[in-house]
Amino acid sequence: MANTAKFWFISKPQYEIRGGKKGLRGVYDCLASDYDNSRYLFYTRWIEREEETIINRWLDELSSPAIDVGCGTGRYAVKIARMGISTIAIDLSIEVLKKTRKKGGDGILPVLADAESLPLKADSCGGIICTLTFDHLFNPTSALGEFERVIRKNGICIMSTLNETLLKRFRRKLGIPCSYMPFRTEKCGPTLIYEKGHTEEKARKLFQEAGFRIKATELCPVLPGRLIGKLALFRKLIPLFVFKLGF
Ligand SMILES: C[S@@+](CC[C@H](N)C(=O)[O-])C[C@H]1O[C@@H](n2cnc3c(N)ncnc32)[C@H](O)[C@@H]1O
């Protein structure tokens, strides 16, 4: 069963397409209860582990209040709150926020809101973390404008984004429509939701146009030997890019 679950999408199941933000919200509401433990999310777990080896080194550069935008079930929000940093966890899905709150307790303030319109004052926070969420945003430029508005000028913004070059190949092989990615868990049937990655160049351009300075770019999975990561061909094959932004 473990292997069948790992490769479930290869059998090209019948997908339900859930479009728009409403679709995204509905799917994450449904995924919330088994998101952390589902056998179907094998690749998500793998990429999370690799991403954490990079991001864990940067978390202590966040200061209170830190905002986890698209917090999901609290993978980082819980960790940041345990470091003694007051944490606001923002998400579109009420069900994932409930999970985050349950895991993180009083150290976390859960807020149901959209990344593209943050209910926060200008220069009010010490940093933002937004992982595996940027690619779900219909208007990433507005979200980055919001991040730039609310982070104090000595704060940082930690972002991760899937490599659109690889996603395109994956979709083409499996006949998945452009800008969608497949999800499923034990409780939720095969579903396609909006998820459009970025090339490294495109992401850098968006960040810079929003007024950020790129302080670090890391290739994920962390490659053996940084030299390999410098080769253009390898950069095209990297599944996830991780950025530390500042001003
Ligand atoms: C793949 S999960 C990532 C969760 C978490 N950041 C992590 O890395 O484990 C994506 C999350 O982004 C949220 N999301 C998608 N679009 C959003 C938006 N416009 N505003 C806020 N949250 C959003 C989803 O509800 C979901 O919880």
The ligand as an SDF file (V2000), in Angstrom:
LIG
                    3D

 27 29  0  0  0  0  0  0  0  0999 V2000
    0.9260   23.4870    0.7470 C   0  0  0  0  0  0  0  0  0  0  0  0
    0.1810   24.3520    2.0790 S   0  0  0  0  0  0  0  0  0  0  0  0
    1.6540   24.9610    2.8790 C   0  0  0  0  0  0  0  0  0  0  0  0
    1.4670   25.0940    4.3500 C   0  0  0  0  0  0  0  0  0  0  0  0
    2.6920   25.5420    5.1430 C   0  0  0  0  0  0  0  0  0  0  0  0
    3.1390   26.8570    4.7580 N   0  0  0  0  0  0  0  0  0  0  0  0
    3.8370   24.5690    4.9960 C   0  0  0  0  0  0  0  0  0  0  0  0
    4.8260   24.9010    4.3250 O   0  0  0  0  0  0  0  0  0  0  0  0
    3.7200   23.4650    5.5270 O   0  0  0  0  0  0  0  0  0  0  0  0
   -0.4720   25.8320    1.3290 C   0  0  0  0  0  0  0  0  0  0  0  0
   -1.3410   26.6550    2.2600 C   0  0  0  0  0  0  0  0  0  0  0  0
   -1.5650   27.9400    1.6720 O   0  0  0  0  0  0  0  0  0  0  0  0
   -2.8960   28.3440    1.9350 C   0  0  0  0  0  0  0  0  0  0  0  0
   -3.2770   29.3800    0.9630 N   0  0  0  0  0  0  0  0  0  0  0  0
   -3.4600   29.2510   -0.3640 C   0  0  0  0  0  0  0  0  0  0  0  0
   -3.7900   30.4390   -0.9170 N   0  0  0  0  0  0  0  0  0  0  0  0
   -3.8140   31.3370    0.0830 C   0  0  0  0  0  0  0  0  0  0  0  0
   -4.0690   32.7240    0.1500 C   0  0  0  0  0  0  0  0  0  0  0  0
   -4.4010   33.4420   -0.9390 N   0  0  0  0  0  0  0  0  0  0  0  0
   -4.0100   33.3390    1.3570 N   0  0  0  0  0  0  0  0  0  0  0  0
   -3.7040   32.6370    2.4820 C   0  0  0  0  0  0  0  0  0  0  0  0
   -3.4390   31.3120    2.4830 N   0  0  0  0  0  0  0  0  0  0  0  0
   -3.4860   30.6650    1.2890 C   0  0  0  0  0  0  0  0  0  0  0  0
   -3.6930   27.0520    1.8300 C   0  0  0  0  0  0  0  0  0  0  0  0
   -4.9540   27.1470    2.4600 O   0  0  0  0  0  0  0  0  0  0  0  0
   -2.7320   26.0640    2.5010 C   0  0  0  0  0  0  0  0  0  0  0  0
   -2.9730   25.9530    3.8820 O   0  0  0  0  0  0  0  0  0  0  0  0
  1  2  1  0
  2  3  1  0
  2 10  1  0
  3  4  1  0
  4  5  1  0
  5  6  1  0
  5  7  1  0
  7  8  2  0
  7  9  1  0
 10 11  1  0
 11 12  1  0
 11 26  1  0
 12 13  1  0
 13 14  1  0
 13 24  1  0
 14 15  1  0
 14 23  1  0
 15 16  2  0
 16 17  1  0
 17 18  1  0
 17 23  2  0
 18 19  1  0
 18 20  2  0
 20 21  1  0
 21 22  2  0
 22 23  1  0
 24 25  1  0
 24 26  1  0
 26 27  1  0
M  CHG  2   2   1   9  -1
M  END
$$$$
